[in-house]
Amino acid sequence: VVIRGATNDGRELAIRGTPKSSALPSARMWRLHTLLREMSRNGCQLAPVPLLPAAILPATENPSVLRFHSGRLLPWIELREMYWQVEPWMPGTSVAGETVTADHASAALKALNQFHQLAAEAVNTVGFDEWFHIATGPSAAVQRRLQIATELTQGKLDAFCHHFSNDPDLRFRSLAVRVIALLKSRLPWLHRELTTIASIAFLVQPVLRDVWRAHVLFTGTRVTGLIDLSASATDHVAVDIARLTRSYFGADVCKIRDAVEVFQSLRPFDVNERRLLSVLDAATVLLSPVT
């Protein structure tokens, strides 16, 4: 739930509600808040930093519960099985479809690269933990996708095929059968590629992980906001590039290739990183319908 609000002095705020049942661990969210706050100090103006609640609440029938981690206030208030946080409302709107120009894509990738650089600097200052660190190791995104591909090859895809072939929704059945046919054709290749990439060590650092076109805001062709950052964690930056470029350009591989070249003019990839990007992109296309 996201509610747009305003203060008496004219500041616009985003009030976000998350069900307790799907909320991330408090320690992880506090670490993200700490990282974003340090990035803001270092000049990052694109990512909203959640505001801390007041330490003293009215002693009335207010059911709000303040949450603490290691004696420090968290940027949440608990209310009726929901966690609520308040952050600045970032200006601008997202772009999609034919409205996405080369200038939009270039600006988005430059903003993403700036975020990655500032996140790496910030985590070196605030310290490493299990969620946010810099290291050399396997890509967690590849590990997750390899697990899905393995489950599919070990019988889950056949179970899907049997189930969907009897689905009463004819249109859905037709689409599902097409997806399954493509997976049966391409899954062995994807599984081999993921297996190979999973054994390679890459430089990993804090990244967004869930950055797609709806989460990048523009004013004109200038990026003015990166929003919905709760999925952030440590992985290779290629995870963000694959996710964002495919969400902008769909099946237009020429535009995706051009966008990737723009990013690599900012941060060159070596041979293994290029292969990682290619495999992550293929996994996005093939496994997203399964999800």
DAZIGI-V442904 format. One line per field, one symbol per residue. ss: DSSP state (H for helix, E for strand, L for the rest). phi: phi as a letter, one per 30 degrees, with the letter a starting at -180 (. if undefined). burial: b if it has 24 or more other C-alpha atoms within 12 Angstrom, else e. Layout:
# DAZIGI-V442904
ss=???
phi=???
burial=???
This chain:
# DAZIGI-V442904
ss=LEEEEELLLLLEEEEEEEEHHHLLLHHHHHHHHHHHHHHHHLLLLLELLLELLLLLLLLLLLLLEEEEELLEEEEEEEELLEEEEEEELLLLELLLHHHLLHHHHHHHHHHHHHHHHHHHHHHHHHLLLLLLLLEEELLHHHHHHHHHHHHHHHHHHHHHHHHHLLLLLHHHHHHHHHHHHHHHHHHHHHHHHHHHHHLLLEEEEEELLLLLHHHEEEELLEEEEELLLLLLEEELLHHHHHHHHHHHHLLLHHHHHHHHHHHHHHLLLLHHHHHHHHHHHHHHHHHLLLL
phi=.bccbbcdcjdcbccccbeedcddeeddddddedddddddddjdcccdcedddddccedccdddbdcbbhicdcdbbcahibccbbbedddjbdbaidddcdddddddddddddeeddddddddddjcadcbacacaddddddddddddddddckddddeeddddcddddddeddddddddddddcdeddddddddddccdbdcadbdicdbedcccbciccdbabbhcddeacadddedddddddddchdddddddddddddddcbdcddddddeeddddddeddcedde
burial=eeeeeeeeeeeebbbbbbeeeeeeebbbbbbbbbbbbbbeeeebbbbbbbbbeeeeeeeeeeebbbbeeeeebbbbbbeeeebbbbbbbbbebbbbeeebebebbbbbbbbbbbbbbbbbbbbeeeebeebbbbeeebbbbbbebbebbbebbeeebeebbeebeeeeeeeeeeebbebbeebbeebeebbebbbebbebebbbbbbbbbbbbbbbbbeebbbbbbbbbbbbbbbbbbbbbbbbbbbbbbeeeebbbebbbbbeeeeebeebbbebbbbbbbbbbbbeebe
